[in-house]
Amino acid sequence: MGVVEATTEKGLFGRTEQFVRRRVWRPLVTRARGQLKLGTARFRRKRVGLFGYGCQSGLGELNRQLLAHLDIDIFLLMEHKQYPTSPEFMTSITSVCRDGQDVARFAKRMDVVVFCENPLNSDLLYRCREYCTTVACVPMLEWTPTSGSAWTSLVDIFICPTEQCYDALSPFLPCEYLPWPVDTARFSFVERVRCDRFLFINGHGGWEGRKGAAVVKAAKERWPEMPLTVISQADDEWPPGTRVVPAVEDNRDMYVGGYGDVLLAPHAVDGLGLELLEALASGMPVISTDGRPWNEFPALDRVNARTITRRVGRDVDWYLPEPSDLVEKCRRCVGRDISRDSRQGREWAEMRSWWRSQEQLYRLLLGSAPKECRGISLR
């Protein structure tokens, strides 16, 4: 009987100690860390960290732009399981993430951590919460759940790159709208005078055919004479008469290498649609899907499409462009003078250039307090 009583007392003591540690000491320590970090931030520039991939992909390009145009202190690089890291990402501020200790040190040293689309490592967000570090996300709508996900509740601010994204997420998540800037400094302008050839980019970001490869193939089969070049990262077969070019290492070469005059983008869903922005900056007009978010960008023409609801990372409008309408729009463009459209595309891109937008992005990143530290004044 005495043994049973002694065990019970020990168990109660252990549970009480755990309760005090979890509910009393840990919040006090977290708040003290936050006060110390925010207090010292008064007297120095806030430290901004970037977390994500550094490969040749859409996410890699977003990270490259953030590195090029923002004053990033540390880029904690996650190596992609399939695609190699591009050498341009291996800079003096790059640190390769090897384990949980790298994540913890990164979260502790930064005042703000930003990532694109998804965190890739859920432990990062919990560590940022522990060290009172602000978390910012540039979301891609199709991969951002508004319910049933732990990681979205740990983000302090979502910087939405399209109006469509903001309209969908802002009722549920803390959002700000900032039209994603166009890297006009990277993409040089080459005026197109006449439409003689179409370009389609078949990147490995084409999840479940979302880039519209099947639509372009069907259009080529309906109109065998369509002058078409495909730059492809995928090992697909294309109809006879298609000029297929392997993926180029530098994305700038796709738009100024003589591959085409007009970009075909009959996409099904896009979080942003970077290649449209890149093409417009390079002076290449675009034929896009008639839907969102592509209607937020200039287009030479738009392809009719019906929509269905489909689940990607969440339920989204999945557009199904009509190949016959794409053929009609392309036939209409061949031989057409597109010089004015070429210039107007570049002018639009310059109005959204990074040098016009980076200050606003900084204000959004540095002006948001982490959830655990809200209420701690910097004044």
C-alpha positions as CSV (number, residue, x, y, z in Angstrom):
1,M,0.0,0.0,0.0
2,G,2.9,2.3,0.9
3,V,4.5,1.6,-2.5
4,V,1.3,2.6,-4.3
5,E,1.1,5.9,-2.4
6,A,4.7,6.8,-3.1
7,T,4.3,6.1,-6.9
8,T,1.1,8.2,-7.0
9,E,2.8,11.2,-5.3
10,K,5.7,10.9,-7.7
11,G,3.4,10.8,-10.7
12,L,1.4,13.9,-9.5
13,F,4.6,15.8,-8.8
14,G,5.9,15.0,-12.3
15,R,2.7,16.1,-13.9
16,T,2.7,19.3,-11.9
17,E,6.2,20.0,-12.9
18,Q,5.4,19.5,-16.5
19,F,2.3,21.7,-16.2
20,V,4.4,24.5,-14.7
21,R,7.1,24.2,-17.3
22,R,4.7,24.2,-20.2
23,R,2.1,26.7,-19.0
24,V,4.1,29.1,-16.9
25,W,7.9,29.0,-17.6
26,R,7.8,28.4,-21.4
27,P,5.4,31.4,-22.1
28,L,7.5,33.6,-19.8
29,V,10.7,32.6,-21.6
30,T,9.1,33.1,-25.0
31,R,7.8,36.5,-24.1
32,A,11.2,37.5,-22.6
33,R,12.9,36.4,-25.8
34,G,10.5,38.5,-27.8
35,Q,11.0,41.6,-25.7
36,L,14.7,41.2,-26.0
37,K,14.6,40.7,-29.8
38,L,12.2,43.5,-30.4
39,G,13.9,45.8,-28.0
40,T,17.3,45.3,-29.7
41,A,15.7,45.8,-33.1
42,R,15.1,49.4,-32.2
43,F,18.8,50.1,-32.6
44,R,19.6,48.0,-35.7
45,R,18.3,47.1,-39.1
46,K,15.9,44.1,-38.9
47,R,17.4,40.9,-40.2
48,V,15.5,39.2,-43.0
49,G,16.0,35.5,-43.9
50,L,14.8,33.6,-47.0
51,F,14.0,29.9,-46.9
52,G,13.4,27.7,-49.9
53,Y,14.7,25.9,-53.1
54,G,17.4,27.2,-55.4
55,C,16.7,25.1,-58.5
56,Q,15.5,26.0,-62.0
57,S,11.8,26.1,-61.3
58,G,9.0,28.7,-60.7
59,L,9.7,28.6,-56.9
60,G,13.4,28.9,-57.6
61,E,12.8,32.0,-59.7
62,L,10.7,33.6,-57.0
63,N,13.5,33.1,-54.6
64,R,16.1,34.4,-57.0
65,Q,14.2,37.6,-57.4
66,L,13.9,38.1,-53.7
67,L,17.6,37.5,-53.3
68,A,18.4,40.0,-56.2
69,H,16.1,42.8,-55.1
70,L,15.8,42.6,-51.3
71,D,18.5,43.0,-48.7
72,I,18.4,39.3,-47.5
73,D,20.8,38.5,-44.7
74,I,20.7,34.7,-44.9
75,F,19.3,32.3,-47.5
76,L,18.7,28.9,-45.9
77,L,18.6,26.7,-48.9
78,M,16.6,23.5,-49.1
79,E,18.0,21.1,-51.6
80,H,15.3,19.7,-54.0
81,K,15.0,15.9,-54.2
82,Q,14.8,15.8,-58.0
83,Y,16.4,19.0,-59.4
84,P,19.9,20.2,-58.7
85,T,20.7,23.5,-57.1
86,S,21.6,26.2,-59.6
87,P,25.1,27.7,-59.1
88,E,23.8,31.2,-59.0
89,F,22.1,30.5,-55.6
90,M,25.4,29.5,-53.9
91,T,26.4,33.0,-52.7
92,S,28.1,34.3,-49.6
93,I,24.8,34.5,-47.7
94,T,23.6,31.0,-48.6
95,S,23.6,28.3,-46.0
96,V,22.4,24.7,-46.9
97,C,19.8,23.3,-44.5
98,R,21.1,19.9,-43.3
99,D,19.2,19.3,-40.1
100,G,16.9,20.7,-37.4
101,Q,19.8,22.6,-35.7
102,D,20.3,24.6,-38.9
103,V,16.6,25.5,-38.8
104,A,16.7,26.5,-35.2
105,R,19.8,28.7,-35.6
106,F,18.2,30.4,-38.6
107,A,14.9,31.2,-36.8
108,K,16.8,32.5,-33.8
109,R,19.0,34.9,-35.7
110,M,16.4,36.4,-38.0
111,D,13.8,39.0,-37.2
112,V,11.7,38.1,-40.3
113,V,11.6,34.9,-42.3
114,V,10.0,34.8,-45.7
115,F,9.2,31.8,-47.9
116,C,7.2,31.2,-51.1
117,E,4.2,28.8,-51.6
118,N,4.8,26.5,-48.6
119,P,7.2,26.2,-45.7
120,L,8.8,22.9,-46.9
121,N,9.8,22.3,-43.3
122,S,7.1,22.6,-40.6
123,D,9.6,22.8,-37.8
124,L,10.8,26.1,-39.2
125,L,7.5,27.8,-38.3
126,Y,7.4,26.4,-34.8
127,R,11.0,27.5,-34.3
128,C,10.0,31.0,-35.5
129,R,7.2,31.1,-33.0
130,E,9.6,29.9,-30.3
131,Y,12.1,32.7,-31.0
132,C,9.4,35.4,-31.7
133,T,10.4,35.7,-35.4
134,T,7.9,37.1,-37.9
135,V,6.9,34.7,-40.6
136,A,5.8,35.9,-44.1
137,C,4.6,33.8,-46.9
138,V,4.2,34.6,-50.7
139,P,1.3,32.2,-51.3
140,M,0.4,30.3,-54.5
141,L,-3.4,30.1,-54.3
142,E,-3.7,26.5,-55.4
143,W,-1.4,25.2,-52.7
144,T,-2.6,27.4,-49.7
145,P,-5.4,25.7,-47.6
146,T,-7.6,28.1,-45.6
147,S,-8.7,25.4,-43.1
148,G,-7.5,22.1,-41.7
149,S,-3.8,23.1,-42.0
150,A,-1.5,23.8,-39.0
151,W,1.1,25.7,-41.0
152,T,-1.1,28.5,-42.2
153,S,-2.1,29.4,-38.6
154,L,1.6,30.0,-37.9
155,V,2.1,32.6,-40.6
156,D,1.9,36.2,-39.6
157,I,1.3,37.7,-43.0
158,F,0.5,36.4,-46.5
159,I,1.7,38.7,-49.3
160,C,-0.7,37.8,-52.1
161,P,0.9,38.2,-55.6
162,T,-2.4,38.4,-57.5
163,E,-5.9,39.9,-56.9
164,Q,-7.4,36.4,-57.3
165,C,-5.2,35.1,-54.5
166,Y,-6.0,38.0,-52.2
167,D,-9.8,37.7,-52.9
168,A,-9.7,34.0,-52.1
169,L,-7.5,34.0,-49.0
170,S,-8.2,37.4,-47.3
171,P,-11.5,36.3,-45.7
172,F,-9.7,33.6,-43.8
173,L,-6.0,34.6,-43.4
174,P,-4.0,37.8,-42.6
175,C,-3.3,39.0,-46.2
176,E,-2.0,42.0,-48.0
177,Y,-2.1,42.5,-51.8
178,L,1.1,43.3,-53.6
179,P,1.1,42.7,-57.4
180,W,4.2,40.5,-57.9
181,P,6.9,42.8,-59.4
182,V,8.4,42.1,-62.9
183,D,12.1,41.7,-63.1
184,T,12.6,44.2,-66.0
185,A,16.3,44.6,-65.1
186,R,16.9,40.9,-65.9
187,F,14.8,40.5,-69.0
188,S,15.9,42.8,-71.9
189,F,13.4,44.1,-74.3
190,V,13.4,43.0,-78.0
191,E,10.6,44.5,-80.0
192,R,8.6,41.9,-82.0
193,V,7.3,43.3,-85.3
194,R,5.3,40.4,-86.8
195,C,3.9,37.1,-85.5
196,D,5.6,34.4,-87.5
197,R,6.0,31.7,-84.8
198,F,4.5,30.7,-81.5
199,L,6.4,29.6,-78.4
200,F,5.1,27.2,-75.7
201,I,7.1,26.5,-72.5
202,N,6.6,23.0,-71.2
203,G,8.2,23.3,-67.8
204,H,8.4,20.7,-65.1
205,G,6.0,22.8,-63.0
206,G,3.2,21.5,-65.2
207,W,1.4,19.6,-62.4
208,E,-1.2,17.3,-63.9
209,G,-1.0,19.2,-67.2
210,R,-1.8,22.5,-65.7
211,K,0.5,24.4,-68.2
212,G,-1.8,23.3,-71.1
213,A,0.5,20.9,-73.0
214,A,-2.4,18.7,-74.1
215,V,-4.3,21.8,-75.3
216,V,-1.3,22.9,-77.5
217,K,-0.8,19.4,-78.8
218,A,-4.5,19.2,-79.8
219,A,-4.3,22.6,-81.5
220,K,-1.2,21.5,-83.5
221,E,-3.0,18.3,-84.6
222,R,-6.0,20.3,-85.8
223,W,-3.7,22.8,-87.6
224,P,-0.6,20.9,-88.7
225,E,0.9,24.0,-90.3
226,M,0.9,25.9,-87.0
227,P,4.5,27.4,-86.7
228,L,5.3,26.1,-83.1
229,T,8.4,25.9,-81.0
230,V,8.2,24.0,-77.7
231,I,10.9,24.5,-75.0
232,S,10.4,21.4,-72.9
233,Q,11.8,20.2,-69.6
234,A,9.6,17.1,-70.0
235,D,10.3,14.1,-72.2
236,D,7.0,14.4,-74.2
237,E,6.2,13.5,-77.8
238,W,4.9,16.3,-80.0
239,P,3.0,16.2,-83.3
240,P,5.1,16.3,-86.5
241,G,6.3,19.7,-87.5
242,T,6.8,20.9,-84.0
243,R,10.3,22.3,-83.2
244,V,11.2,20.9,-79.8
245,V,14.1,22.5,-77.9
246,P,15.5,21.1,-74.7
247,A,15.2,23.3,-71.6
248,V,17.5,26.3,-71.6
249,E,19.6,26.9,-68.5
250,D,19.0,30.7,-68.4
251,N,15.3,31.6,-68.5
252,R,16.1,34.9,-70.3
253,D,17.2,33.0,-73.4
254,M,13.7,31.6,-73.9
255,Y,12.3,34.9,-74.9
256,V,15.1,36.5,-76.9
257,G,16.7,33.4,-78.5
258,G,14.6,33.5,-81.6
259,Y,12.3,30.7,-80.5
260,G,9.0,32.6,-81.1
261,D,7.2,35.9,-81.4
262,V,4.1,35.1,-79.3
263,L,3.9,33.0,-76.1
264,L,1.1,30.5,-75.9
265,A,-0.2,30.1,-72.3
266,P,-3.4,28.1,-72.2
267,H,-2.9,27.2,-68.6
268,A,-5.4,25.5,-66.4
269,V,-4.4,27.0,-63.0
270,D,-1.6,29.3,-61.9
271,G,-0.5,30.8,-58.6
272,L,1.1,33.6,-60.5
273,G,2.2,32.7,-64.1
274,L,5.8,33.9,-64.1
275,E,6.5,33.1,-67.7
276,L,3.7,35.5,-68.8
277,L,5.4,38.3,-66.8
278,E,8.8,37.4,-68.2
279,A,7.5,37.3,-71.8
280,L,5.8,40.7,-71.5
281,A,9.0,42.2,-70.1
282,S,10.9,40.8,-73.0
283,G,8.6,42.3,-75.6
284,M,6.8,39.0,-76.4
285,P,3.0,39.3,-76.5
286,V,0.9,36.5,-74.9
287,I,-2.1,34.4,-75.8
288,S,-3.5,33.3,-72.4
289,T,-6.5,31.6,-71.0
290,D,-9.6,33.7,-70.5
291,G,-9.8,33.5,-66.7
292,R,-8.0,34.4,-63.4
293,P,-5.3,35.3,-62.7
294,W,-4.3,35.7,-66.4
295,N,-6.9,38.5,-67.0
296,E,-4.8,40.6,-64.6
297,F,-2.1,40.8,-67.3
298,P,-2.2,42.2,-70.8
299,A,-2.8,39.7,-73.6
300,L,-2.8,39.7,-77.4
301,D,-5.8,37.4,-77.2
302,R,-7.5,35.1,-74.7
303,V,-8.7,31.5,-75.2
304,N,-12.2,30.5,-74.2
305,A,-12.3,28.0,-71.4
306,R,-14.8,26.2,-69.3
307,T,-14.1,25.6,-65.6
308,I,-14.5,22.7,-63.2
309,T,-13.6,22.4,-59.5
310,R,-10.5,20.4,-58.9
311,R,-8.4,19.7,-55.8
312,V,-4.8,20.6,-55.9
313,G,-3.6,21.7,-52.5
314,R,-7.1,23.0,-52.1
315,D,-10.3,23.2,-54.3
316,V,-9.7,25.6,-57.1
317,D,-11.2,26.7,-60.4
318,W,-9.5,24.5,-63.0
319,Y,-9.8,26.0,-66.5
320,L,-10.1,23.8,-69.6
321,P,-9.2,25.9,-72.6
322,E,-10.7,24.9,-76.0
323,P,-8.1,23.7,-78.5
324,S,-10.4,24.8,-81.4
325,D,-10.5,28.3,-80.0
326,L,-6.7,28.4,-79.6
327,V,-6.4,27.4,-83.3
328,E,-8.7,30.2,-84.2
329,K,-6.8,32.8,-82.1
330,C,-3.5,31.6,-83.5
331,R,-4.6,31.7,-87.1
332,R,-5.8,35.2,-86.6
333,C,-2.4,36.3,-85.3
334,V,-0.1,34.8,-88.0
335,G,1.4,37.6,-90.1
336,R,-0.1,40.3,-87.9
337,D,1.8,43.4,-86.9
338,I,2.4,43.0,-83.2
339,S,4.9,45.8,-82.7
340,R,2.5,47.9,-80.7
341,D,1.5,45.0,-78.4
342,S,5.2,44.2,-77.9
343,R,5.9,47.8,-76.7
344,Q,2.8,48.0,-74.6
345,G,3.7,44.7,-72.8
346,R,7.1,46.1,-71.9
347,E,5.5,49.4,-70.7
348,W,3.1,47.5,-68.5
349,A,6.0,45.4,-67.1
350,E,8.0,48.6,-66.3
351,M,5.0,50.0,-64.3
352,R,5.3,46.8,-62.1
353,S,9.1,46.7,-62.0
354,W,11.0,45.7,-58.8
355,W,12.4,49.2,-58.3
356,R,8.8,50.5,-58.0
357,S,7.7,47.8,-55.6
358,Q,10.6,46.8,-53.3
359,E,10.0,49.5,-50.8
360,Q,6.4,48.5,-50.3
361,L,7.4,44.9,-49.9
362,Y,9.9,45.9,-47.3
363,R,7.3,47.8,-45.4
364,L,5.0,44.7,-45.4
365,L,7.8,42.4,-44.2
366,L,9.2,44.6,-41.5
367,G,5.9,46.1,-40.3
368,S,4.2,42.9,-39.2
369,A,4.7,41.7,-35.7
370,P,4.9,37.9,-34.9
371,K,1.8,36.5,-33.3
372,E,3.5,35.6,-30.0
373,C,4.9,39.1,-29.7
374,R,1.9,41.2,-30.7
375,G,1.2,43.7,-28.0
376,I,4.9,44.2,-27.3
377,S,5.5,47.8,-28.4
378,L,8.7,48.8,-30.2
379,R,8.1,52.4,-29.1
